[in-house]
């Protein structure tokens, strides 16, 4: 909210991609009227629901990522932290296509990626079969570095502008994205442009 809050026209609905057990979602439930938690894991969503019950939070809905969440909600804020860095390019592109379907012109997106350049060690590690790697380095767990230029092209294809970018070419490259339909009037403090 520190980065994206100045672009929000209202705080009715937030949607988190990769909500897990609610580490970020639970505090967001205090800042929005409704929050939707999306996750690939039914186990994580069950644990989230237990945490919500324990804290008495009743303004959260959950959805498994394969359900049509993009048809059911029009959020003011869509956010994802420490999630896209573990996904393949195809999965990221699919999520952004779905995000694009549920956006209003005023919707704000916050997304974090690992955009460090690929080092020789990184390239070699990606060639090693999973069974030979430590668990934390296997596919689905390890970080996947994305080319910043590819992300910028994806954002452009989705009619999005970078309002703010923090930490370009780092493991915590954070983007606040807004629709091009409103970009000229609302864009400020951008460290990078499309």
MDAnalysis code that builds the backbone (N, CA, C; Angstrom):
import MDAnalysis as mda
import numpy as np

u = mda.Universe.empty(582, n_residues=194, atom_resindex=np.repeat(np.arange(194), 3), trajectory=True)
u.add_TopologyAttr("name", ["N", "CA", "C"] * 194)
u.add_TopologyAttr("resid", np.arange(1, 195))
u.add_TopologyAttr("resname", ["UNK", "UNK", "UNK", "UNK", "UNK", "UNK", "UNK", "UNK", "UNK", "UNK", "UNK", "UNK", "UNK", "UNK", "UNK", "UNK", "UNK", "UNK", "UNK", "UNK", "UNK", "UNK", "UNK", "UNK", "UNK", "UNK", "UNK", "UNK", "UNK", "UNK", "UNK", "UNK", "UNK", "UNK", "UNK", "UNK", "UNK", "UNK", "UNK", "UNK", "UNK", "UNK", "UNK", "UNK", "UNK", "UNK", "UNK", "UNK", "UNK", "UNK", "UNK", "UNK", "UNK", "UNK", "UNK", "UNK", "UNK", "UNK", "UNK", "UNK", "UNK", "UNK", "UNK", "UNK", "UNK", "UNK", "UNK", "UNK", "UNK", "UNK", "UNK", "UNK", "UNK", "UNK", "UNK", "UNK", "UNK", "UNK", "UNK", "UNK", "UNK", "UNK", "UNK", "UNK", "UNK", "UNK", "UNK", "UNK", "UNK", "UNK", "UNK", "UNK", "UNK", "UNK", "UNK", "UNK", "UNK", "UNK", "UNK", "UNK", "UNK", "UNK", "UNK", "UNK", "UNK", "UNK", "UNK", "UNK", "UNK", "UNK", "UNK", "UNK", "UNK", "UNK", "UNK", "UNK", "UNK", "UNK", "UNK", "UNK", "UNK", "UNK", "UNK", "UNK", "UNK", "UNK", "UNK", "UNK", "UNK", "UNK", "UNK", "UNK", "UNK", "UNK", "UNK", "UNK", "UNK", "UNK", "UNK", "UNK", "UNK", "UNK", "UNK", "UNK", "UNK", "UNK", "UNK", "UNK", "UNK", "UNK", "UNK", "UNK", "UNK", "UNK", "UNK", "UNK", "UNK", "UNK", "UNK", "UNK", "UNK", "UNK", "UNK", "UNK", "UNK", "UNK", "UNK", "UNK", "UNK", "UNK", "UNK", "UNK", "UNK", "UNK", "UNK", "UNK", "UNK", "UNK", "UNK", "UNK", "UNK", "UNK", "UNK", "UNK", "UNK", "UNK", "UNK", "UNK", "UNK", "UNK", "UNK", "UNK", "UNK", "UNK"])
u.atoms.positions = np.array([
    [0.819, -1.204, 0.000],
    [0.000, 0.000, 0.000],
    [0.853, 1.254, 0.000],
    [2.056, 1.167, 0.580],
    [2.939, 2.339, 0.550],
    [3.228, 2.767, -0.883],
    [3.441, 1.798, -1.775],
    [3.766, 2.127, -3.162],
    [2.528, 2.403, -4.004],
    [1.479, 1.639, -3.812],
    [0.325, 1.711, -4.715],
    [-0.825, 2.556, -4.200],
    [-0.848, 2.855, -2.901],
    [-1.990, 3.541, -2.300],
    [-2.343, 4.873, -2.928],
    [-1.359, 5.631, -3.376],
    [-1.632, 6.931, -3.981],
    [-2.353, 6.855, -5.306],
    [-2.398, 5.676, -5.900],
    [-3.075, 5.505, -7.188],
    [-4.491, 4.947, -7.035],
    [-4.835, 4.507, -5.835],
    [-6.155, 3.914, -5.618],
    [-7.226, 4.992, -5.523],
    [-8.301, 4.831, -6.293],
    [-9.415, 5.770, -6.197],
    [-10.389, 5.360, -5.097],
    [-10.342, 4.084, -4.695],
    [-11.160, 3.589, -3.589],
    [-10.533, 2.310, -3.061],
    [-10.987, 1.882, -1.890],
    [-10.484, 0.652, -1.277],
    [-11.643, -0.292, -0.976],
    [-12.345, -0.644, -2.031],
    [-13.468, -1.556, -1.878],
    [-12.996, -3.010, -1.907],
    [-12.263, -3.407, -2.977],
    [-11.885, -4.803, -3.146],
    [-10.421, -4.927, -3.538],
    [-9.712, -5.824, -2.845],
    [-8.338, -6.177, -3.202],
    [-8.310, -7.663, -3.527],
    [-7.434, -8.041, -4.450],
    [-7.292, -9.432, -4.845],
    [-5.813, -9.796, -4.787],
    [-5.497, -10.846, -4.032],
    [-4.110, -11.295, -3.924],
    [-3.909, -12.587, -4.693],
    [-2.914, -12.593, -5.561],
    [-2.524, -13.802, -6.281],
    [-1.403, -14.461, -5.497],
    [-1.644, -15.705, -5.085],
    [-0.664, -16.429, -4.282],
    [-0.752, -16.056, -2.820],
    [-1.960, -16.119, -2.272],
    [-2.200, -15.633, -0.904],
    [-1.645, -16.551, 0.170],
    [-1.430, -17.825, -0.149],
    [-0.915, -18.750, 0.861],
    [-1.788, -18.783, 2.096],
    [-1.173, -18.730, 3.275],
    [-1.916, -18.814, 4.538],
    [-2.361, -17.448, 5.050],
    [-2.063, -16.388, 4.284],
    [-2.586, -15.072, 4.640],
    [-1.600, -14.088, 5.218],
    [-0.310, -14.317, 5.061],
    [0.714, -13.439, 5.637],
    [0.487, -11.980, 5.230],
    [0.143, -11.734, 3.974],
    [-0.125, -10.382, 3.513],
    [-1.629, -10.121, 3.472],
    [-2.399, -11.118, 3.125],
    [-3.849, -10.951, 2.966],
    [-4.544, -10.533, 4.259],
    [-4.162, -11.107, 5.382],
    [-4.841, -10.787, 6.648],
    [-4.703, -9.302, 6.990],
    [-3.512, -8.704, 6.913],
    [-3.447, -7.254, 7.151],
    [-4.224, -6.445, 6.109],
    [-4.263, -6.926, 4.859],
    [-5.006, -6.207, 3.814],
    [-6.507, -6.223, 4.090],
    [-6.976, -7.237, 4.805],
    [-8.401, -7.313, 5.130],
    [-8.829, -6.143, 6.011],
    [-7.881, -5.535, 6.703],
    [-8.194, -4.356, 7.515],
    [-8.220, -3.073, 6.691],
    [-7.649, -3.113, 5.486],
    [-7.536, -1.911, 4.657],
    [-8.572, -1.853, 3.539],
    [-9.283, -2.964, 3.280],
    [-10.266, -3.027, 2.204],
    [-11.577, -3.608, 2.724],
    [-12.664, -3.237, 2.081],
    [-13.973, -3.780, 2.465],
    [-14.033, -5.283, 2.193],
    [-13.492, -5.693, 1.040],
    [-13.470, -7.110, 0.645],
    [-12.084, -7.459, 0.129],
    [-11.649, -8.695, 0.416],
    [-10.379, -9.185, -0.109],
    [-10.618, -10.588, -0.656],
    [-10.034, -10.843, -1.825],
    [-10.122, -12.158, -2.452],
    [-8.732, -12.761, -2.454],
    [-8.616, -13.975, -1.946],
    [-7.342, -14.679, -1.929],
    [-7.341, -15.795, -2.952],
    [-6.387, -15.743, -3.876],
    [-6.244, -16.751, -4.929],
    [-4.978, -17.553, -4.643],
    [-5.073, -18.873, -4.718],
    [-3.880, -19.694, -4.533],
    [-4.028, -20.981, -5.333],
    [-2.906, -21.559, -5.696],
    [-2.880, -22.799, -6.452],
    [-3.115, -24.008, -5.546],
    [-2.909, -23.844, -4.234],
    [-2.950, -24.964, -3.299],
    [-4.212, -24.964, -2.436],
    [-5.050, -26.005, -2.554],
    [-6.210, -26.119, -1.664],
    [-5.802, -26.203, -0.190],
    [-4.655, -26.829, 0.086],
    [-4.171, -26.934, 1.466],
    [-3.896, -25.548, 2.044],
    [-3.230, -24.693, 1.268],
    [-2.961, -23.327, 1.737],
    [-4.260, -22.569, 1.974],
    [-5.229, -22.736, 1.088],
    [-6.506, -22.029, 1.269],
    [-7.237, -22.519, 2.517],
    [-7.157, -23.813, 2.814],
    [-7.773, -24.328, 4.056],
    [-7.086, -23.722, 5.277],
    [-5.757, -23.641, 5.223],
    [-5.021, -23.030, 6.342],
    [-5.357, -21.546, 6.464],
    [-5.489, -20.877, 5.331],
    [-5.891, -19.462, 5.357],
    [-7.253, -19.320, 6.023],
    [-8.204, -20.159, 5.635],
    [-9.539, -20.066, 6.217],
    [-9.506, -20.304, 7.730],
    [-8.645, -21.206, 8.192],
    [-8.466, -21.397, 9.626],
    [-7.899, -20.150, 10.295],
    [-6.934, -19.510, 9.652],
    [-6.357, -18.276, 10.200],
    [-7.391, -17.153, 10.229],
    [-8.192, -17.063, 9.186],
    [-9.236, -16.029, 9.154],
    [-10.231, -16.240, 10.298],
    [-10.608, -17.481, 10.516],
    [-11.533, -17.797, 11.604],
    [-10.918, -17.450, 12.961],
    [-9.648, -17.784, 13.131],
    [-8.958, -17.515, 14.394],
    [-8.908, -16.016, 14.691],
    [-8.749, -15.188, 13.656],
    [-8.675, -13.739, 13.840],
    [-10.030, -13.051, 13.709],
    [-11.084, -13.817, 13.443],
    [-12.423, -13.249, 13.320],
    [-12.603, -12.374, 12.083],
    [-11.900, -12.679, 11.033],
    [-11.989, -11.897, 9.792],
    [-13.047, -12.521, 8.891],
    [-14.020, -11.703, 8.485],
    [-15.146, -12.220, 7.713],
    [-15.286, -11.587, 6.336],
    [-14.372, -10.719, 5.935],
    [-14.512, -10.029, 4.646],
    [-13.591, -10.586, 3.564],
    [-13.229, -11.878, 3.685],
    [-12.316, -12.512, 2.727],
    [-13.013, -13.680, 2.046],
    [-12.858, -13.742, 0.731],
    [-13.291, -14.891, -0.062],
    [-12.039, -15.554, -0.604],
    [-12.079, -16.868, -0.793],
    [-10.930, -17.566, -1.362],
    [-11.332, -18.276, -2.642],
    [-10.341, -18.510, -3.481],
    [-10.585, -19.195, -4.744],
    [-9.317, -19.919, -5.162],
    [-9.483, -21.147, -5.618],
    [-8.351, -21.869, -6.186],
    [-8.029, -21.211, -7.528],
    [-6.776, -21.173, -7.895],
    [-6.366, -20.398, -9.071],
    [-6.977, -20.885, -10.380],
    [-7.413, -22.134, -10.443],
    [-8.008, -22.653, -11.678],
    [-9.475, -22.247, -11.844],
    [-10.093, -21.738, -10.781],
    [-11.480, -21.267, -10.887],
    [-11.520, -19.940, -11.651],
    [-12.666, -19.554, -12.196],
    [-12.749, -18.336, -13.021],
    [-12.840, -17.045, -12.203],
    [-11.875, -16.788, -11.334],
    [-11.895, -15.606, -10.464],
    [-11.910, -14.319, -11.265],
    [-11.328, -14.327, -12.452],
    [-11.273, -13.100, -13.252],
    [-12.648, -12.676, -13.765],
    [-13.616, -13.591, -13.765],
    [-14.975, -13.262, -14.218],
    [-15.881, -12.826, -13.068],
    [-15.420, -13.046, -11.847],
    [-16.274, -12.832, -10.682],
    [-15.989, -11.539, -9.931],
    [-14.858, -10.903, -10.195],
    [-14.451, -9.760, -9.388],
    [-13.910, -8.630, -10.262],
    [-14.068, -7.401, -9.785],
    [-13.454, -6.225, -10.414],
    [-12.737, -5.451, -9.303],
    [-11.536, -5.892, -8.957],
    [-10.829, -5.318, -7.809],
    [-10.290, -3.914, -8.060],
    [-10.116, -3.196, -6.967],
    [-9.443, -1.894, -7.004],
    [-7.933, -2.089, -7.008],
    [-7.469, -3.119, -6.292],
    [-6.047, -3.444, -6.219],
    [-5.876, -4.934, -6.443],
    [-4.944, -5.278, -7.339],
    [-4.525, -6.663, -7.536],
    [-3.051, -6.690, -7.171],
    [-2.672, -7.604, -6.290],
    [-1.278, -7.603, -5.860],
    [-0.739, -9.022, -5.717],
    [0.584, -9.120, -5.832],
    [1.263, -10.393, -5.657],
    [2.699, -10.120, -5.231],
    [3.094, -10.702, -4.115],
    [4.436, -10.510, -3.578],
    [5.059, -11.871, -3.289],
    [6.283, -12.072, -3.762],
    [7.038, -13.313, -3.574],
    [6.334, -14.524, -4.189],
    [5.602, -14.313, -5.270],
    [4.897, -15.400, -5.950],
    [5.353, -15.518, -7.400],
    [5.267, -14.439, -8.163],
    [5.638, -14.503, -9.576],
    [7.091, -14.921, -9.767],
    [7.931, -14.717, -8.769],
    [9.336, -15.093, -8.883],
    [9.525, -16.609, -8.929],
    [8.486, -17.372, -8.640],
    [8.564, -18.832, -8.678],
    [7.842, -19.430, -9.880],
    [7.260, -18.575, -10.725],
    [6.441, -19.069, -11.838],
    [7.170, -18.970, -13.167],
    [6.820, -19.887, -14.058],
    [7.372, -19.855, -15.412],
    [6.792, -18.661, -16.168],
    [7.448, -18.324, -17.260],
    [6.973, -17.209, -18.079],
    [5.542, -17.448, -18.558],
    [5.231, -18.669, -18.991],
    [3.878, -18.957, -19.477],
    [2.832, -18.740, -18.391],
    [3.146, -19.134, -17.158],
    [2.205, -18.926, -16.046],
    [2.012, -17.446, -15.752],
    [3.094, -16.678, -15.792],
    [2.987, -15.230, -15.567],
    [2.118, -14.599, -16.641],
    [2.360, -14.962, -17.903],
    [1.572, -14.405, -19.008],
    [0.097, -14.764, -18.859],
    [-0.194, -15.995, -18.426],
    [-1.590, -16.398, -18.225],
    [-2.233, -15.590, -17.093],
    [-1.525, -15.423, -15.985],
    [-2.073, -14.619, -14.887],
    [-2.356, -13.191, -15.349],
    [-1.441, -12.601, -16.088],
    [-1.668, -11.225, -16.531],
    [-2.806, -11.126, -17.533],
    [-3.009, -12.145, -18.339],
    [-4.164, -12.157, -19.227],
    [-5.455, -12.187, -18.416],
    [-5.458, -12.979, -17.358],
    [-6.633, -13.063, -16.493],
    [-6.826, -11.778, -15.688],
    [-5.725, -11.203, -15.224],
    [-5.797, -9.919, -14.524],
    [-6.437, -8.877, -15.432],
    [-6.006, -8.866, -16.684],
    [-6.517, -7.894, -17.646],
    [-8.026, -8.023, -17.821],
    [-8.552, -9.230, -17.714],
    [-9.984, -9.467, -17.889],
    [-10.826, -8.907, -16.739],
    [-10.257, -8.790, -15.557],
    [-11.061, -8.337, -14.415],
    [-10.783, -6.890, -14.022],
    [-9.946, -6.205, -14.783],
    [-9.588, -4.830, -14.429],
    [-10.668, -3.825, -14.808],
    [-10.794, -2.813, -13.969],
    [-11.510, -1.586, -14.308],
    [-10.432, -0.593, -14.730],
    [-10.774, 0.521, -15.389],
    [-9.731, 1.506, -15.730],
    [-8.973, 2.010, -14.506],
    [-9.606, 2.011, -13.328],
    [-8.977, 2.530, -12.107],
    [-8.204, 1.469, -11.319],
    [-8.236, 0.214, -11.744],
    [-7.552, -0.848, -11.020],
    [-6.043, -0.601, -11.006],
    [-5.444, -0.853, -9.862],
    [-3.999, -0.728, -9.682],
    [-3.442, -2.124, -9.460],
    [-2.273, -2.387, -10.044],
    [-1.616, -3.680, -9.888],
    [-0.262, -3.463, -9.217],
    [0.018, -4.280, -8.211],
    [1.344, -4.311, -7.593],
    [1.876, -5.721, -7.823],
    [3.061, -5.831, -8.428],
    [3.630, -7.150, -8.694],
    [5.142, -7.108, -8.506],
    [5.671, -8.141, -7.893],
    [7.106, -8.251, -7.620],
    [7.669, -9.412, -8.431],
    [8.865, -9.194, -8.999],
    [9.557, -10.203, -9.794],
    [11.035, -10.219, -9.427],
    [11.726, -11.277, -9.825],
    [13.181, -11.346, -9.762],
    [13.671, -11.035, -11.173],
    [14.278, -9.875, -11.368],
    [14.729, -9.464, -12.698],
    [16.261, -9.365, -12.773],
    [16.943, -10.062, -11.884],
    [18.406, -10.071, -11.981],
    [18.815, -10.732, -13.286],
    [19.887, -10.253, -13.900],
    [20.398, -10.934, -15.095],
    [20.823, -12.361, -14.749],
    [20.690, -13.254, -15.718],
    [21.049, -14.651, -15.503],
    [22.565, -14.793, -15.433],
    [23.065, -15.244, -14.289],
    [24.500, -15.483, -14.097],
    [24.848, -16.855, -14.664],
    [26.142, -17.141, -14.890],
    [26.524, -18.485, -15.352],
    [26.046, -19.586, -14.389],
    [26.168, -19.356, -13.085],
    [25.708, -20.355, -12.104],
    [24.207, -20.603, -12.226],
    [23.440, -19.557, -12.450],
    [21.990, -19.673, -12.615],
    [21.671, -20.516, -13.850],
    [22.363, -20.255, -14.950],
    [22.129, -20.995, -16.193],
    [22.456, -22.470, -16.001],
    [23.584, -22.764, -15.364],
    [23.979, -24.156, -15.134],
    [22.964, -24.850, -14.229],
    [22.551, -24.187, -13.148],
    [21.573, -24.797, -12.232],
    [20.299, -25.177, -12.969],
    [19.870, -24.363, -13.911],
    [18.642, -24.657, -14.653],
    [18.789, -25.851, -15.581],
    [20.021, -26.272, -15.862],
    [20.259, -27.440, -16.722],
    [20.302, -28.745, -15.928],
    [20.457, -28.639, -14.614],
    [20.564, -29.822, -13.761],
    [19.171, -30.385, -13.490],
    [18.988, -31.717, -13.660],
    [17.684, -32.323, -13.358],
    [17.297, -32.130, -11.889],
    [16.016, -31.922, -11.637],
    [15.516, -31.670, -10.285],
    [15.988, -32.677, -9.232],
    [15.960, -33.990, -9.502],
    [16.360, -34.941, -8.450],
    [17.799, -34.751, -7.954],
    [18.632, -34.098, -8.757],
    [20.019, -33.884, -8.351],
    [20.221, -32.591, -7.581],
    [19.180, -31.801, -7.451],
    [19.275, -30.506, -6.786],
    [18.731, -30.576, -5.364],
    [19.211, -29.714, -4.464],
    [18.572, -29.600, -3.150],
    [17.110, -29.170, -3.340],
    [16.235, -29.531, -2.419],
    [14.793, -29.232, -2.551],
    [14.530, -27.754, -2.843],
    [15.266, -26.864, -2.193],
    [15.017, -25.429, -2.365],
    [15.408, -24.913, -3.746],
    [16.116, -25.716, -4.525],
    [16.542, -25.300, -5.858],
    [15.721, -25.960, -6.970],
    [14.737, -26.766, -6.586],
    [13.941, -27.482, -7.592],
    [12.851, -26.591, -8.174],
    [12.390, -26.993, -9.349],
    [11.326, -26.247, -10.023],
    [10.099, -26.144, -9.122],
    [9.446, -25.000, -9.174],
    [8.271, -24.754, -8.343],
    [8.616, -24.103, -7.017],
    [9.881, -24.244, -6.586],
    [10.331, -23.634, -5.336],
    [11.368, -22.554, -5.629],
    [12.297, -22.876, -6.520],
    [13.384, -21.944, -6.797],
    [12.884, -20.691, -7.502],
    [13.683, -19.655, -7.376],
    [13.372, -18.398, -8.060],
    [13.657, -18.540, -9.554],
    [12.796, -17.946, -10.328],
    [12.972, -17.907, -11.776],
    [13.152, -16.451, -12.166],
    [14.294, -16.149, -12.699],
    [14.582, -14.773, -13.104],
    [13.893, -14.476, -14.429],
    [13.233, -13.346, -14.477],
    [12.557, -12.915, -15.700],
    [13.294, -11.732, -16.297],
    [13.323, -11.684, -17.604],
    [13.932, -10.533, -18.265],
    [13.022, -9.329, -18.071],
    [13.600, -8.275, -17.563],
    [12.831, -7.050, -17.341],
    [12.207, -6.568, -18.650],
    [12.949, -6.651, -19.745],
    [12.424, -6.209, -21.045],
    [11.210, -7.033, -21.466],
    [11.188, -8.320, -21.132],
    [10.021, -9.160, -21.453],
    [8.820, -8.760, -20.617],
    [9.049, -8.441, -19.337],
    [7.952, -7.975, -18.486],
    [7.378, -6.671, -19.015],
    [8.250, -5.749, -19.396],
    [7.786, -4.460, -19.911],
    [6.966, -4.665, -21.180],
    [7.402, -5.581, -22.050],
    [6.626, -5.874, -23.261],
    [5.270, -6.481, -22.911],
    [5.235, -7.366, -21.909],
    [3.970, -7.957, -21.459],
    [3.037, -6.865, -20.939],
    [3.564, -5.981, -20.096],
    [2.738, -4.893, -19.564],
    [2.184, -4.048, -20.706],
    [3.019, -3.744, -21.669],
    [2.582, -2.933, -22.812],
    [1.460, -3.647, -23.572],
    [1.625, -4.956, -23.799],
    [0.602, -5.739, -24.501],
    [-0.715, -5.750, -23.737],
    [-0.647, -5.630, -22.420],
    [-1.844, -5.627, -21.583],
    [-2.396, -4.216, -21.369],
    [-1.851, -3.234, -22.083],
    [-2.301, -1.848, -21.985],
    [-2.036, -1.267, -20.588],
    [-0.880, -1.631, -20.022],
    [-0.505, -1.164, -18.694],
    [0.725, -0.277, -18.768],
    [0.780, 0.704, -17.894],
    [1.941, 1.573, -17.754],
    [2.564, 1.359, -16.382],
    [3.874, 1.500, -16.325],
    [4.572, 1.441, -15.041],
    [4.434, 2.805, -14.383],
    [3.732, 2.840, -13.265],
    [3.596, 4.081, -12.510],
    [4.802, 4.262, -11.597],
    [5.234, 3.153, -10.975],
    [6.411, 3.151, -10.104],
    [7.126, 1.822, -10.291],
    [8.442, 1.871, -10.301],
    [9.251, 0.663, -10.250],
    [10.313, 0.880, -9.189],
    [10.475, -0.115, -8.332],
    [11.484, -0.044, -7.284],
    [12.368, -1.281, -7.373],
    [13.676, -1.075, -7.482],
    [14.619, -2.184, -7.511],
    [14.775, -2.856, -8.852],
    [14.875, -2.091, -9.961],
    [15.049, -2.745, -11.256],
    [16.294, -3.631, -11.291],
    [16.164, -4.734, -11.999],
    [17.240, -5.708, -12.163],
    [17.736, -6.254, -10.812],
    [16.784, -6.517, -9.920],
    [17.121, -7.075, -8.608],
    [16.188, -8.241, -8.314],
    [16.431, -8.907, -7.168],
    [15.556, -10.025, -6.797],
    [14.206, -9.557, -6.268],
    [14.086, -8.288, -5.960],
    [12.798, -7.736, -5.514],
    [12.438, -6.513, -6.352],
    [12.295, -6.731, -7.648],
    [11.876, -5.674, -8.564],
    [10.360, -5.534, -8.428],
    [9.926, -4.391, -7.885],
    [8.507, -4.161, -7.610],
    [7.941, -3.161, -8.619],
    [6.775, -3.496, -9.153],
    [6.098, -2.644, -10.122],
    [4.719, -2.250, -9.608],
    [4.370, -0.991, -9.764],
    [2.990, -0.545, -9.625],
    [2.549, -0.208, -11.033],
    [1.487, -0.878, -11.472],
    [1.004, -0.746, -12.847],
    [-0.400, -0.160, -12.860],
    [-0.637, 0.693, -13.836],
    [-1.966, 1.271, -14.017],
    [-2.333, 1.172, -15.490],
    [-3.612, 1.258, -15.754],
    [-4.106, 1.192, -17.121],
    [-3.600, 2.385, -17.923],
    [-3.240, 2.160, -19.171],
    [-2.843, 3.264, -20.049],
    [-3.964, 4.283, -20.210],
    [-5.197, 3.853, -19.989],
    [-6.339, 4.769, -20.111],
    [-6.279, 5.887, -19.090],
    [-5.595, 5.672, -17.990],
    [-5.504, 6.714, -16.972],
    [-4.075, 7.176, -16.706],
    [-3.110, 6.551, -17.360],
    [-1.692, 6.819, -17.078],
    [-1.298, 8.289, -17.176],
    [-1.671, 9.033, -18.223],
    [-1.177, 10.414, -18.297],
    [-1.631, 11.288, -17.139],
    [-2.835, 11.078, -16.665],
    [-3.367, 11.922, -15.594],
    [-2.828, 11.533, -14.232],
    [-2.474, 10.261, -14.009],
    [-2.146, 9.791, -12.665],
    [-0.686, 9.406, -12.474],
    [0.083, 9.260, -13.566],
    [1.442, 8.753, -13.427],
    [2.331, 9.763, -12.707],
    [3.082, 9.292, -11.710],
    [4.051, 10.122, -11.018],
    [5.119, 9.249, -10.365],
    [6.233, 9.834, -10.071],
    [7.337, 9.135, -9.391],
    [7.800, 7.881, -10.097],
    [7.618, 7.807, -11.403],
    [8.033, 6.597, -12.116],
    [9.543, 6.628, -12.319],
    [10.191, 5.551, -11.941],
    [11.620, 5.476, -12.173],
    [11.911, 4.891, -13.539],
    [10.865, 4.393, -14.193],
    [11.039, 3.867, -15.540],
    [9.752, 4.042, -16.304],
    [9.843, 4.190, -17.570],
    [8.661, 4.340, -18.409],
    [8.682, 3.280, -19.490],
    [7.535, 3.075, -20.098],
    [7.452, 2.084, -21.174],
    [7.883, 2.683, -22.485],
])
